Amino acid sequence: MWRVEAFGWGNRGWERNRRLPAGRQRPWVAEITGLSYRYGLQRRFLEGRADWTQMSNSGNRGVYLCWTLEQGKVYETRYFVSWSKAVREFLRVTDDGDVETITREEVDQWLADRLNVSRVEL
């Protein structure tokens, strides 16, 4: 299970009325499934589950989105780490079941091994 906080999405949040707060983008996680000529990486976006159990009284903090990630797969994600700063990174599940951040080079090597090619070019 991997989760991130969805800043500002409580009382006026996307889950309750399906509208995003102004200027906000929903955090996402996508499984990398191959290469795409148009987007570079082919992705399958995963549906996150909202956890409201730690929501603050104002609803601006404590709402989390959760995803179940599987071993042997690579994921890309984009989420906010503060009210104004977003992070985009690649993830994989270790043999111990922990989620770790990996580099784009590691993603390219994983794809090359998976696709049985000498290198990945876009």
C-alpha positions as CSV (number, residue, x, y, z in Angstrom):
1,M,0.0,0.0,0.0
2,W,1.3,3.4,-0.9
3,R,-0.4,6.7,0.0
4,V,0.0,10.4,-0.3
5,E,-1.9,13.4,1.2
6,A,-4.3,15.2,-1.1
7,F,-3.9,18.7,0.2
8,G,-7.0,20.8,0.4
9,W,-9.4,18.2,-0.9
10,G,-11.6,17.6,2.2
11,N,-14.9,19.4,2.5
12,R,-14.7,20.8,-1.1
13,G,-12.7,17.8,-2.4
14,W,-12.9,15.9,-5.7
15,E,-14.3,12.7,-4.1
16,R,-17.4,14.3,-2.6
17,N,-18.5,16.5,-5.5
18,R,-16.2,15.4,-8.3
19,R,-14.8,18.9,-8.8
20,L,-11.2,19.7,-8.2
21,P,-10.3,22.8,-6.1
22,A,-9.2,25.7,-8.3
23,G,-5.7,25.2,-9.7
24,R,-5.3,21.7,-8.3
25,Q,-4.6,18.4,-10.0
26,R,-5.5,15.1,-8.5
27,P,-2.5,13.0,-7.5
28,W,-2.0,9.9,-9.7
29,V,-0.2,6.6,-10.0
30,A,0.3,4.8,-13.3
31,E,1.8,1.4,-14.0
32,I,4.5,1.6,-16.7
33,T,3.5,-1.0,-19.3
34,G,5.8,-0.2,-22.2
35,L,6.8,2.5,-24.7
36,S,4.6,5.0,-26.3
37,Y,5.7,7.0,-29.4
38,R,3.4,9.9,-28.3
39,Y,4.0,10.0,-24.6
40,G,7.4,8.3,-24.2
41,L,6.1,5.7,-21.7
42,Q,2.9,3.7,-22.0
43,R,0.9,3.9,-18.8
44,R,-2.1,2.3,-17.2
45,F,-3.5,4.7,-14.6
46,L,-4.6,3.2,-11.3
47,E,-7.7,4.2,-9.3
48,G,-6.7,5.5,-5.9
49,R,-8.9,4.9,-2.8
50,A,-9.6,7.9,-0.6
51,D,-9.0,7.6,3.2
52,W,-10.9,10.3,5.1
53,T,-10.2,8.9,8.6
54,Q,-7.5,11.5,9.5
55,M,-9.2,14.5,7.9
56,S,-8.9,17.8,9.9
57,N,-11.9,19.7,11.0
58,S,-11.5,22.2,8.2
59,G,-11.1,19.4,5.7
60,N,-8.0,21.0,4.2
61,R,-5.5,18.4,5.6
62,G,-5.5,14.7,6.4
63,V,-7.2,13.3,3.3
64,Y,-5.1,10.5,1.7
65,L,-5.2,8.7,-1.6
66,C,-4.0,5.1,-1.4
67,W,-2.9,2.6,-4.1
68,T,-1.9,-1.0,-3.9
69,L,1.4,-1.5,-5.8
70,E,2.7,-4.9,-6.8
71,Q,6.2,-6.3,-6.8
72,G,7.9,-6.7,-10.2
73,K,6.1,-3.7,-11.7
74,V,7.3,-0.1,-12.2
75,Y,5.1,3.0,-11.5
76,E,5.1,6.7,-12.2
77,T,3.4,9.1,-9.9
78,R,2.7,12.8,-9.5
79,Y,1.6,14.3,-6.2
80,F,1.9,17.3,-4.0
81,V,4.3,17.4,-1.0
82,S,3.1,20.8,0.1
83,W,0.4,23.2,-0.9
84,S,2.4,24.5,-3.8
85,K,5.1,21.9,-4.7
86,A,4.4,18.8,-6.8
87,V,6.7,15.9,-7.3
88,R,6.9,13.5,-10.2
89,E,8.8,10.2,-9.6
90,F,9.1,6.6,-10.5
91,L,8.4,3.8,-7.9
92,R,8.9,0.1,-7.5
93,V,8.2,-2.4,-4.7
94,T,11.3,-4.0,-3.2
95,D,11.7,-7.7,-2.2
96,D,10.9,-6.6,1.4
97,G,7.6,-5.1,0.3
98,D,8.8,-1.5,0.7
99,V,8.1,1.1,-1.9
100,E,11.3,2.9,-3.2
101,T,11.9,5.7,-5.6
102,I,14.0,4.9,-8.7
103,T,15.6,7.0,-11.5
104,R,14.5,7.3,-15.1
105,E,17.6,5.4,-16.1
106,E,16.5,2.4,-13.9
107,V,13.1,2.6,-15.6
108,D,14.7,2.5,-19.0
109,Q,16.9,-0.5,-18.0
110,W,13.8,-2.3,-16.6
111,L,12.0,-1.6,-19.9
112,A,15.0,-2.8,-22.0
113,D,15.1,-6.0,-20.0
114,R,11.4,-6.5,-20.2
115,L,11.1,-5.8,-23.9
116,N,14.3,-7.7,-24.6
117,V,16.1,-4.9,-26.4
118,S,19.6,-3.6,-26.1
119,R,18.5,0.0,-25.2
120,V,15.4,2.1,-25.0
121,E,15.2,5.1,-27.4
122,L,12.4,7.5,-27.8
